[in-house]
Amino acid sequence: MSSHRPTLFRSFLEYYRPHWALFWGDTACAIVQAGTELAFPVILRGLADGLFSDGSEAILSNLWWICLGLVFMYAVRYGCRYFVSCWGHIMGARMESAMRRDLFDQYERFSFSYFDRHNTGDLMSRLVSDLFDIAEAAHHLPEAIIVCTIEVVGAFVVMFLINWQLALAMAVVTAVLGYWCLRVNRRMKRIFTENRERISDVNSQLEDSLGGARVVKSFANEDLERAKFGRSNDAYLGSKEAMYRAMGSYQAAAALLTGALYTIIIVFGGYLVAAGSMTVTDLATYALYVSLFTTPLQTLIDFTEMFQKARAGFKRFDEVLTTKPDIADAPHAKPLEVTRGHVRYSDVWFSYGDDVQDTHKAVLQGFDLDIEPGRTYALVGPSGGGKSTTCALLPRFYDVDRGSVTIDGQDVRDVQLGSLHRAVGLVQQDVYLFNGTIADNISYGRPDATFEEVVEAARKANIHDFVCGLPDGYETEVGERGGHLSGGQKQRIAIARVFLKDPQILVLDEATSALDNESEHAVQESLARLAEGRTTLVIAHRLSTIKDADVIVTVDGGRVAEVGTHDELLARGGTYARYYRMQFEGDRG
């Protein structure tokens, strides 16, 4: 951790800043509440040694005033308790909401490479489980620390004033057992951090199994998934058991402290009474204050679990917030200005993950390609040759290791990401539809679009007639990930979304490879209409779908192997011709 960035504690305190009024109100009420707890034994001792020893007439004549005083004191305590319980929790909820917003905003800043390295279940766990624990601690811990400190210190001061010898003996025992609790607490830090990691593993395994439910069923691998989930679940159970063993030691030490203090009061206090150094009334008052002394200590011990959970959770939260996105706007970045749509790949080298320094593992190795404005370029070649990577570099989902990608002479690393993403439209094989209506998913291309514009985009994508035939029309729910629709219908909704976005540059990444012939024909019509007048980059394994492209580029081994039209490449008899003959002969067979 660099010396200039805030400590973990200071980072946590920043979330109190918008709620200082609530925090100090909560603190003031907690102090008043603690004061009323300390007041009762003092009042009782004063009455026992004073008014209550003056005879029945004096007692009866003052009971009414005593009653009014106590009613007022406990009415104030009631109001303070309400404020702490209600507004203290609201403050914690607002802080949780702010943290959740900041965490989600940070997730949105990350590039594809971050999500390649992190499991969705772990990211969800940080957003939900960790933040809930943090919010609980944000409200309860300051209140508990303030109240318990006042009660412990106040009770000890009063006990010291009553009899310093007995108070000193109690202080020694408390210090010894407090030291033991601190040692256990240090071990609990590691255990609770491990516990948060294990629950993330459980969430990750659950998300993986449920997300692939269809594959699991198709292979009858329910038992395999149960075994995988069982391993992560057992690891979490082991972590929980270790946590509760540590908590058991902690709780037992607290119980031992309470017992030791009561034993000292009875034995040493009895000796002091016998020696005439202490009255029976003082000893009885002492017993009341021991309860006020030990109860807040027990509360603090009970809150240790909450503190350790929150600390481990906030550390994981802070790890994400302090992770610098590997793709972000450069300090000098300007909005992209697309004048013609001329795209140029110049000596591009790219590797995924940790293979950046190993040129032999580079996916793209000196890739050069000049894409003329308003024309359709099709990329073909073997799987793993670098076609999809080439397309992912254009909207800067990843950054090149060497070389450059430019649009109308502007390096994509030097323009603002928002303007770049607005200029590039993407239609992929794996269409993602959000849980909502058809209209919601189409308007995702431009959230401020009118309903008429949504309908027009649907017409251009050849999906309007199908939508009108549904009982709820454009208000039809698509289901999770578009589960209520066929592959072709989802593709055309995705195309309508891009029509509405109206980008200057278009990327089609195997947009029809998973469709049947009828669906493919409808989608191809939509794509052809979408590509009109735009610079278009197409990836396709079915060579029959791209033979009318203006330029076909064969990509092999991370480099451009051939460039030409369909007829030119067939006549050349190279890699493209060989692939075409294989597919054509396969189709004929």
C-alpha positions as CSV (number, residue, x, y, z in Angstrom):
1,M,0.0,0.0,0.0
2,S,1.5,3.3,-1.0
3,S,2.2,5.9,1.6
4,H,0.1,8.6,0.0
5,R,-3.2,6.7,-0.2
6,P,-5.6,6.8,2.8
7,T,-5.5,4.0,5.4
8,L,-8.3,1.5,5.4
9,F,-9.8,3.2,8.5
10,R,-9.6,6.6,6.9
11,S,-11.2,5.3,3.7
12,F,-14.0,3.9,5.8
13,L,-14.5,7.2,7.7
14,E,-15.0,8.9,4.3
15,Y,-18.4,7.3,4.1
16,Y,-19.5,9.0,7.3
17,R,-18.8,12.4,5.8
18,P,-22.3,13.0,4.2
19,H,-24.0,11.8,7.4
20,W,-22.1,13.7,10.1
21,A,-25.3,15.3,11.5
22,L,-26.9,11.8,11.9
23,F,-23.7,10.4,13.3
24,W,-23.3,13.1,15.9
25,G,-27.0,12.9,16.8
26,D,-26.7,9.2,17.2
27,T,-23.5,9.7,19.3
28,A,-25.2,12.3,21.5
29,C,-28.2,10.0,22.1
30,A,-25.9,7.1,22.8
31,I,-24.1,9.2,25.4
32,V,-27.3,10.2,27.1
33,Q,-28.5,6.6,27.1
34,A,-25.2,5.5,28.8
35,G,-25.6,8.3,31.3
36,T,-29.0,7.1,32.4
37,E,-27.7,3.6,32.9
38,L,-25.0,5.0,35.2
39,A,-27.3,7.3,37.0
40,F,-29.7,4.8,38.6
41,P,-27.2,3.1,41.0
42,V,-26.0,6.5,42.1
43,I,-29.5,7.7,42.7
44,L,-30.4,4.6,44.6
45,R,-27.3,4.8,46.8
46,G,-28.0,8.5,47.6
47,L,-31.6,7.7,48.5
48,A,-30.5,4.8,50.7
49,D,-28.0,6.8,52.6
50,G,-30.1,10.0,52.7
51,L,-33.9,10.3,52.2
52,F,-34.8,6.7,52.8
53,S,-33.2,6.8,56.2
54,D,-35.2,9.9,57.3
55,G,-38.4,8.1,58.2
56,S,-41.6,7.2,56.4
57,E,-43.1,10.8,56.5
58,A,-40.1,12.3,54.6
59,I,-40.1,9.4,52.2
60,L,-43.8,9.6,51.3
61,S,-43.7,13.4,50.9
62,N,-40.9,13.2,48.3
63,L,-41.9,10.0,46.4
64,W,-44.0,12.0,43.9
65,W,-41.0,14.2,42.9
66,I,-38.7,11.1,42.7
67,C,-41.3,9.5,40.4
68,L,-41.5,12.5,38.2
69,G,-37.7,12.7,38.0
70,L,-37.4,9.0,37.1
71,V,-40.2,9.2,34.5
72,F,-38.5,12.2,32.8
73,M,-35.1,10.5,32.8
74,Y,-36.5,7.3,31.3
75,A,-38.7,9.3,28.8
76,V,-35.5,10.9,27.6
77,R,-33.8,7.5,27.4
78,Y,-36.8,6.2,25.4
79,G,-36.4,9.0,22.8
80,C,-32.6,8.5,22.6
81,R,-33.1,4.8,22.2
82,Y,-35.6,5.3,19.3
83,F,-33.2,7.7,17.6
84,V,-30.3,5.3,17.9
85,S,-32.3,2.3,16.7
86,C,-34.2,4.1,13.8
87,W,-31.9,6.8,12.5
88,G,-28.7,4.9,13.3
89,H,-29.8,2.1,11.1
90,I,-30.9,4.5,8.4
91,M,-27.4,6.0,8.4
92,G,-25.9,2.6,8.0
93,A,-28.3,1.8,5.2
94,R,-27.4,5.0,3.4
95,M,-23.7,4.3,3.8
96,E,-24.2,0.8,2.4
97,S,-26.1,2.2,-0.6
98,A,-23.2,4.6,-1.3
99,M,-20.6,1.9,-1.0
100,R,-22.7,-0.4,-3.3
101,R,-23.0,2.5,-5.9
102,D,-19.2,3.1,-5.7
103,L,-18.4,-0.6,-6.1
104,F,-20.8,-1.0,-9.0
105,D,-19.3,2.1,-10.7
106,Q,-15.9,0.6,-10.3
107,Y,-17.0,-2.6,-11.9
108,E,-18.3,-0.6,-14.8
109,R,-14.9,1.0,-15.3
110,F,-13.1,-2.3,-15.6
111,S,-12.2,-3.8,-18.9
112,F,-12.9,-7.3,-20.1
113,S,-9.5,-8.5,-18.8
114,Y,-10.6,-7.8,-15.2
115,F,-13.7,-10.0,-15.6
116,D,-11.6,-12.7,-17.3
117,R,-9.6,-12.9,-14.0
118,H,-12.5,-12.7,-11.5
119,N,-15.5,-14.9,-11.0
120,T,-18.9,-13.4,-11.1
121,G,-19.9,-15.1,-7.8
122,D,-17.0,-13.4,-6.0
123,L,-17.9,-10.0,-7.4
124,M,-21.5,-10.5,-6.3
125,S,-20.4,-11.6,-2.8
126,R,-18.4,-8.3,-2.5
127,L,-21.5,-6.3,-3.6
128,V,-24.1,-8.0,-1.4
129,S,-22.8,-10.1,1.6
130,D,-19.7,-8.0,2.4
131,L,-21.5,-4.6,2.2
132,F,-24.3,-5.9,4.5
133,D,-21.8,-6.7,7.2
134,I,-20.1,-3.4,6.7
135,A,-23.3,-1.4,7.0
136,E,-24.3,-3.2,10.2
137,A,-20.9,-2.4,11.7
138,A,-21.1,1.2,10.5
139,H,-24.1,1.8,12.7
140,H,-23.6,-0.5,15.6
141,L,-19.9,-0.3,16.3
142,P,-19.5,3.5,16.9
143,E,-22.6,3.4,19.1
144,A,-21.4,0.3,21.0
145,I,-17.9,1.7,21.5
146,I,-19.1,5.0,22.8
147,V,-21.8,3.6,25.1
148,C,-19.7,0.8,26.4
149,T,-16.7,3.0,27.0
150,I,-18.7,5.5,28.9
151,E,-20.4,2.8,31.0
152,V,-17.2,0.9,31.7
153,V,-15.1,4.0,32.6
154,G,-18.0,5.6,34.4
155,A,-18.7,2.5,36.5
156,F,-15.1,2.0,37.3
157,V,-14.7,5.7,38.4
158,V,-17.7,5.4,40.7
159,M,-16.5,2.1,42.1
160,F,-13.0,3.6,42.6
161,L,-14.6,6.5,44.6
162,I,-16.6,4.1,46.7
163,N,-13.6,1.9,47.5
164,W,-10.3,2.1,45.7
165,Q,-8.9,-1.2,47.0
166,L,-11.7,-3.3,45.6
167,A,-11.6,-1.2,42.3
168,L,-7.9,-1.8,42.0
169,A,-8.3,-5.6,42.4
170,M,-11.0,-5.7,39.7
171,A,-8.8,-3.6,37.4
172,V,-5.9,-6.1,37.7
173,V,-8.2,-9.1,36.8
174,T,-9.7,-7.2,33.9
175,A,-6.3,-6.3,32.5
176,V,-5.1,-9.9,32.6
177,L,-8.2,-11.3,30.8
178,G,-8.3,-8.3,28.4
179,Y,-4.8,-9.2,27.3
180,W,-5.9,-12.8,26.6
181,C,-8.9,-11.5,24.6
182,L,-6.6,-9.3,22.4
183,R,-4.4,-12.3,21.6
184,V,-7.5,-14.3,20.5
185,N,-8.7,-11.2,18.5
186,R,-5.5,-11.1,16.4
187,R,-6.0,-14.7,15.4
188,M,-9.6,-14.0,14.5
189,K,-8.6,-11.4,11.9
190,R,-7.1,-14.1,9.7
191,I,-10.0,-16.5,10.3
192,F,-12.6,-13.9,9.3
193,T,-10.7,-12.9,6.1
194,E,-10.5,-16.5,5.1
195,N,-14.2,-16.9,5.9
196,R,-15.2,-14.1,3.4
197,E,-13.1,-15.8,0.8
198,R,-14.7,-19.2,1.3
199,I,-18.3,-17.8,1.1
200,S,-17.2,-16.1,-2.2
201,D,-16.1,-19.5,-3.4
202,V,-19.5,-20.9,-2.5
203,N,-21.3,-18.1,-4.4
204,S,-19.0,-18.6,-7.4
205,Q,-19.6,-22.3,-7.6
206,L,-23.4,-21.7,-7.2
207,E,-23.4,-19.1,-10.0
208,D,-21.4,-21.5,-12.2
209,S,-23.7,-24.5,-11.7
210,L,-26.9,-22.6,-12.0
211,G,-25.7,-20.6,-15.0
212,G,-24.8,-23.9,-16.8
213,A,-27.9,-25.8,-15.7
214,R,-28.8,-26.8,-19.2
215,V,-25.4,-28.2,-19.9
216,V,-25.5,-30.0,-16.5
217,K,-28.8,-31.6,-17.4
218,S,-27.8,-32.5,-20.9
219,F,-24.8,-34.5,-19.7
220,A,-26.6,-35.9,-16.6
221,N,-23.8,-34.5,-14.4
222,E,-25.9,-33.5,-11.4
223,D,-23.7,-35.7,-9.2
224,L,-20.5,-34.0,-10.5
225,E,-21.9,-30.6,-9.7
226,R,-23.0,-31.7,-6.2
227,A,-19.5,-32.9,-5.6
228,K,-18.0,-29.6,-6.8
229,F,-20.4,-27.6,-4.7
230,G,-19.8,-29.9,-1.7
231,R,-16.1,-29.2,-1.8
232,S,-16.5,-25.5,-1.7
233,N,-19.3,-25.8,0.9
234,D,-17.1,-28.0,3.1
235,A,-14.3,-25.5,2.9
236,Y,-16.7,-22.8,4.0
237,L,-17.9,-25.0,6.8
238,G,-14.3,-25.6,8.0
239,S,-13.7,-21.8,8.0
240,K,-16.9,-21.3,10.0
241,E,-15.9,-23.9,12.5
242,A,-12.5,-22.3,13.0
243,M,-14.2,-19.0,13.4
244,Y,-16.6,-20.3,16.1
245,R,-13.7,-22.0,17.9
246,A,-12.0,-18.7,18.2
247,M,-15.3,-17.0,19.2
248,G,-15.8,-19.7,21.8
249,S,-12.4,-18.9,23.4
250,Y,-13.4,-15.2,23.3
251,Q,-16.8,-15.8,24.9
252,A,-15.4,-18.1,27.5
253,A,-12.8,-15.5,28.5
254,A,-15.6,-13.0,28.9
255,A,-17.6,-15.4,31.1
256,L,-14.5,-16.0,33.2
257,L,-14.0,-12.3,33.6
258,T,-17.5,-11.8,34.9
259,G,-17.2,-14.7,37.3
260,A,-13.8,-13.6,38.6
261,L,-15.2,-10.0,39.2
262,Y,-18.2,-11.3,41.2
263,T,-15.9,-13.6,43.2
264,I,-13.6,-10.7,44.1
265,I,-16.7,-8.6,45.2
266,I,-18.0,-11.4,47.5
267,V,-14.6,-12.5,48.9
268,F,-12.5,-9.3,49.0
269,G,-15.6,-7.1,49.5
270,G,-16.7,-9.2,52.4
271,Y,-13.2,-8.9,54.0
272,L,-13.4,-5.1,53.6
273,V,-16.8,-5.0,55.3
274,A,-15.5,-7.1,58.1
275,A,-12.5,-4.8,58.5
276,G,-14.8,-1.8,58.6
277,S,-13.3,-0.3,55.4
278,M,-16.6,-0.6,53.5
279,T,-20.4,-0.5,54.4
280,V,-22.9,-3.0,53.3
281,T,-24.7,-0.3,51.3
282,D,-21.5,0.4,49.4
283,L,-21.0,-3.3,48.7
284,A,-24.6,-3.6,47.4
285,T,-24.0,-0.5,45.1
286,Y,-20.8,-2.1,44.0
287,A,-22.7,-5.2,42.9
288,L,-25.0,-3.0,40.8
289,Y,-22.0,-1.3,39.2
290,V,-20.3,-4.6,38.4
291,S,-23.3,-5.5,36.3
292,L,-22.9,-2.1,34.5
293,F,-19.2,-2.8,34.2
294,T,-19.4,-6.3,32.8
295,T,-22.4,-6.0,30.6
296,P,-20.8,-3.4,28.2
297,L,-17.6,-5.5,28.3
298,Q,-19.6,-8.5,27.2
299,T,-21.3,-6.3,24.5
300,L,-17.9,-5.3,23.1
301,I,-16.8,-8.9,23.0
302,D,-20.1,-9.9,21.2
303,F,-19.5,-7.2,18.7
304,T,-16.0,-8.5,17.9
305,E,-17.5,-10.9,15.4
306,M,-19.3,-8.1,13.7
307,F,-16.2,-6.0,13.6
308,Q,-14.0,-8.7,12.2
309,K,-16.6,-9.5,9.5
310,A,-16.9,-5.8,8.6
311,R,-13.1,-5.4,8.6
312,A,-12.6,-8.4,6.3
313,G,-15.5,-7.2,4.1
314,F,-14.2,-3.6,3.8
315,K,-10.8,-4.8,3.0
316,R,-12.1,-6.8,0.1
317,F,-14.3,-3.8,-0.9
318,D,-11.3,-1.4,-0.7
319,E,-9.2,-3.8,-2.8
320,V,-11.6,-3.3,-5.7
321,L,-11.9,0.4,-5.3
322,T,-8.1,0.9,-5.2
323,T,-7.6,-1.4,-8.3
324,K,-6.7,0.9,-11.2
325,P,-8.7,0.1,-14.3
326,D,-6.2,-1.1,-17.0
327,I,-8.2,0.7,-19.6
328,A,-9.3,4.2,-19.0
329,D,-9.4,7.6,-20.6
330,A,-5.9,9.1,-21.1
331,P,-5.4,12.5,-19.4
332,H,-5.3,14.2,-22.8
333,A,-8.2,12.1,-24.3
334,K,-10.6,13.9,-26.7
335,P,-13.9,12.9,-28.1
336,L,-13.6,10.6,-31.2
337,E,-14.6,12.4,-34.4
338,V,-15.6,10.0,-37.1
339,T,-15.4,11.8,-40.4
340,R,-15.2,8.8,-42.8
341,G,-14.8,5.6,-40.8
342,H,-11.3,4.7,-41.9
343,V,-9.9,2.0,-39.6
344,R,-6.3,1.0,-39.6
345,Y,-4.4,-1.7,-37.7
346,S,-0.7,-1.0,-37.7
347,D,1.8,-3.7,-36.6
348,V,-0.5,-4.8,-33.7
349,W,0.8,-7.3,-31.1
350,F,-1.5,-8.6,-28.4
351,S,-1.4,-11.3,-25.7
352,Y,-3.9,-12.2,-23.0
353,G,-3.2,-12.3,-19.3
354,D,0.4,-12.9,-18.2
355,D,1.7,-13.8,-21.7
356,V,2.4,-10.2,-22.7
357,Q,6.2,-10.6,-22.5
358,D,6.2,-13.9,-24.4
359,T,5.9,-13.0,-28.1
360,H,5.6,-16.7,-29.1
361,K,2.2,-16.8,-27.2
362,A,0.9,-13.6,-28.8
363,V,-2.6,-13.9,-30.3
364,L,-1.8,-11.1,-32.8
365,Q,1.8,-10.9,-34.1
366,G,2.4,-7.8,-36.2
367,F,-1.2,-7.6,-37.5
368,D,-1.6,-5.0,-40.3
369,L,-4.9,-4.2,-42.0
370,D,-6.2,-1.0,-43.7
371,I,-10.1,-0.9,-43.7
372,E,-11.4,1.6,-46.2
373,P,-14.4,3.8,-45.1
374,G,-18.0,2.5,-45.9
375,R,-16.9,-0.9,-47.1
376,T,-17.4,-4.4,-45.6
377,Y,-14.4,-6.4,-44.6
378,A,-14.8,-10.1,-43.7
379,L,-12.2,-11.9,-41.5
380,V,-11.9,-15.6,-42.0
381,G,-9.5,-18.2,-40.8
382,P,-8.9,-21.0,-38.3
383,S,-10.2,-20.8,-34.7
384,G,-7.7,-19.1,-32.4
385,G,-6.2,-17.2,-35.3
386,G,-7.0,-13.8,-33.8
387,K,-10.2,-12.7,-35.6
388,S,-12.3,-12.0,-32.5
389,T,-9.3,-10.4,-30.8
390,T,-9.0,-8.1,-33.7
391,C,-12.6,-7.0,-33.4
392,A,-12.3,-6.6,-29.6
393,L,-9.3,-4.2,-29.9
394,L,-11.3,-1.8,-32.1
395,P,-13.7,-0.6,-29.3
396,R,-10.8,-1.0,-26.9
397,F,-12.2,-3.8,-24.9
398,Y,-8.5,-4.7,-24.6
399,D,-5.4,-2.6,-25.3
400,V,-2.7,-3.5,-27.8
401,D,0.7,-4.5,-26.4
402,R,2.4,-2.9,-29.4
403,G,1.4,-1.0,-32.5
404,S,-1.8,0.9,-32.9
405,V,-5.5,0.9,-33.9
406,T,-6.7,4.1,-35.4
407,I,-10.1,5.5,-36.6
408,D,-9.7,8.3,-39.1
409,G,-6.1,8.8,-37.9
410,Q,-7.0,8.9,-34.2
411,D,-5.5,6.3,-32.0
412,V,-8.3,4.6,-30.0
413,R,-6.1,5.0,-26.8
414,D,-6.2,8.8,-27.2
415,V,-9.9,9.2,-27.5
416,Q,-12.6,9.2,-24.8
417,L,-14.0,5.7,-24.3
418,G,-17.6,6.9,-24.2
419,S,-17.3,8.5,-27.6
420,L,-15.5,5.4,-29.0
421,H,-18.2,3.0,-27.8
422,R,-20.9,5.2,-29.2
423,A,-19.2,5.1,-32.6
424,V,-18.8,1.3,-32.8
425,G,-21.8,-1.0,-32.9
426,L,-21.3,-4.7,-32.0
427,V,-23.5,-7.7,-32.9
428,Q,-22.1,-10.9,-31.4
429,Q,-23.0,-14.6,-31.7
430,D,-23.9,-14.8,-28.0
431,V,-26.6,-12.2,-27.7
432,Y,-27.2,-10.9,-24.2
433,L,-30.8,-9.6,-23.5
434,F,-31.5,-8.0,-20.2
435,N,-34.4,-9.2,-18.0
436,G,-37.2,-6.9,-19.2
437,T,-39.5,-6.2,-22.2
438,I,-38.6,-6.3,-25.8
439,A,-39.0,-2.5,-26.0
440,D,-36.6,-2.2,-23.0
441,N,-33.9,-4.3,-24.8
442,I,-34.2,-2.5,-28.1
443,S,-34.1,1.0,-26.5
444,Y,-30.9,-0.1,-24.7
445,G,-29.2,1.1,-27.9
446,R,-30.4,4.6,-27.1
447,P,-32.3,5.0,-23.8
448,D,-33.8,8.4,-24.7
449,A,-35.4,7.0,-27.9
450,T,-39.1,7.4,-28.5
451,F,-41.4,4.4,-28.9
452,E,-41.8,5.3,-32.5
453,E,-38.1,5.2,-33.0
454,V,-38.0,1.8,-31.3
455,V,-40.6,0.4,-33.6
456,E,-38.8,1.8,-36.7
457,A,-35.6,0.1,-35.5
458,A,-37.5,-3.2,-35.1
459,R,-38.9,-2.8,-38.7
460,K,-35.4,-2.4,-40.1
461,A,-34.3,-5.5,-38.1
462,N,-37.2,-7.6,-39.5
463,I,-38.6,-8.3,-36.0
464,H,-41.6,-5.9,-36.0
465,D,-44.2,-8.3,-37.4
466,F,-43.1,-11.0,-34.9
467,V,-43.4,-8.6,-32.0
468,C,-46.8,-7.4,-33.0
469,G,-48.0,-11.0,-33.1
470,L,-47.2,-11.5,-29.4
471,P,-50.1,-10.9,-26.9
472,D,-48.2,-8.1,-25.1
473,G,-46.4,-6.8,-28.2
474,Y,-43.4,-4.7,-27.3
475,E,-44.2,-5.1,-23.6
476,T,-43.5,-8.8,-23.8
477,E,-41.1,-10.0,-21.2
478,V,-38.0,-11.7,-22.7
479,G,-37.1,-13.7,-19.6
480,E,-33.7,-14.1,-18.0
481,R,-31.1,-13.7,-20.8
482,G,-33.9,-13.8,-23.4
483,G,-34.9,-17.3,-22.4
484,H,-38.4,-16.9,-23.9
485,L,-37.1,-16.2,-27.4
486,S,-35.4,-18.2,-30.1
487,G,-31.8,-17.6,-31.2
488,G,-32.9,-15.8,-34.4
489,Q,-35.4,-13.6,-32.5
490,K,-32.8,-12.6,-30.0
491,Q,-30.3,-11.8,-32.8
492,R,-32.8,-9.5,-34.6
493,I,-33.6,-7.7,-31.3
494,A,-29.8,-7.2,-30.9
495,I,-29.7,-5.9,-34.5
496,A,-32.6,-3.5,-33.8
497,R,-30.7,-2.3,-30.8
498,V,-27.7,-1.4,-33.0
499,F,-30.0,0.2,-35.6
500,L,-31.3,2.5,-32.8
501,K,-27.7,3.3,-31.7
502,D,-26.8,4.2,-35.3
503,P,-23.0,3.8,-35.1
504,Q,-20.7,4.8,-37.8
505,I,-18.6,1.6,-37.6
506,L,-20.1,-1.9,-37.3
507,V,-18.6,-5.1,-36.0
508,L,-20.4,-8.4,-36.6
509,D,-18.7,-11.2,-34.6
510,E,-20.2,-14.5,-36.0
511,A,-23.6,-13.1,-35.7
512,T,-25.3,-15.9,-37.6
513,S,-23.2,-19.0,-36.9
514,A,-25.6,-20.5,-34.3
515,L,-28.8,-20.1,-36.3
516,D,-30.8,-22.4,-38.5
517,N,-31.1,-21.7,-42.2
518,E,-34.4,-19.9,-42.0
519,S,-33.4,-17.7,-39.1
520,E,-30.0,-17.0,-40.7
521,H,-31.7,-15.8,-43.9
522,A,-33.9,-13.3,-41.9
523,V,-30.9,-12.1,-39.8
524,Q,-28.7,-11.8,-42.9
525,E,-31.2,-9.5,-44.5
526,S,-31.2,-7.4,-41.3
527,L,-27.5,-7.3,-41.2
528,A,-27.1,-6.3,-44.8
529,R,-29.5,-3.4,-44.2
530,L,-27.6,-2.4,-41.1
531,A,-24.2,-2.4,-42.9
532,E,-25.3,-0.1,-45.7
533,G,-23.1,3.0,-45.7
534,R,-21.1,1.9,-42.7
535,T,-17.5,0.7,-42.3
536,T,-18.2,-3.0,-41.4
537,L,-15.9,-5.7,-40.0
538,V,-17.4,-9.2,-40.2
539,I,-16.3,-12.5,-38.6
540,A,-17.9,-15.6,-40.0
541,H,-17.1,-19.3,-40.2
542,R,-19.7,-20.0,-42.8
543,L,-17.9,-18.6,-45.9
544,S,-21.1,-18.6,-47.9
545,T,-22.4,-15.8,-45.8
546,I,-19.5,-13.4,-46.6
547,K,-18.7,-14.1,-50.2
548,D,-20.3,-10.8,-51.2
549,A,-18.1,-8.8,-48.8
550,D,-16.2,-6.0,-50.4
551,V,-12.9,-7.4,-49.1
552,I,-12.1,-10.8,-47.5
553,V,-9.1,-11.1,-45.2
554,T,-7.7,-14.4,-44.2
555,V,-6.2,-14.3,-40.7
556,D,-3.8,-17.1,-39.6
557,G,-1.3,-17.2,-36.8
558,G,-2.1,-13.7,-35.7
559,R,-1.2,-12.1,-39.1
560,V,-3.0,-11.2,-42.3
561,A,-2.3,-14.1,-44.7
562,E,-4.5,-13.0,-47.7
563,V,-6.5,-10.0,-48.8
564,G,-8.9,-9.9,-51.8
565,T,-12.5,-10.4,-53.1
566,H,-14.1,-13.8,-53.0
567,D,-13.3,-14.5,-56.7
568,E,-9.8,-13.2,-56.4
569,L,-9.0,-15.5,-53.4
570,L,-10.6,-18.5,-55.1
571,A,-8.5,-17.9,-58.1
572,R,-5.3,-17.6,-56.0
573,G,-5.9,-21.1,-54.6
574,G,-4.5,-20.3,-51.2
575,T,-5.9,-20.8,-47.6
576,Y,-9.3,-19.2,-48.3
577,A,-9.8,-21.4,-51.4
578,R,-8.9,-24.5,-49.4
579,Y,-11.4,-23.5,-46.6
580,Y,-14.1,-22.7,-49.2
581,R,-13.7,-26.0,-51.0
582,M,-13.9,-27.9,-47.6
583,Q,-17.1,-26.2,-46.7
584,F,-18.6,-26.4,-50.1
585,E,-17.8,-30.1,-50.5
586,G,-19.1,-30.7,-46.9
587,D,-22.4,-28.8,-47.7
588,R,-22.8,-30.9,-50.9
589,G,-22.1,-34.1,-49.1
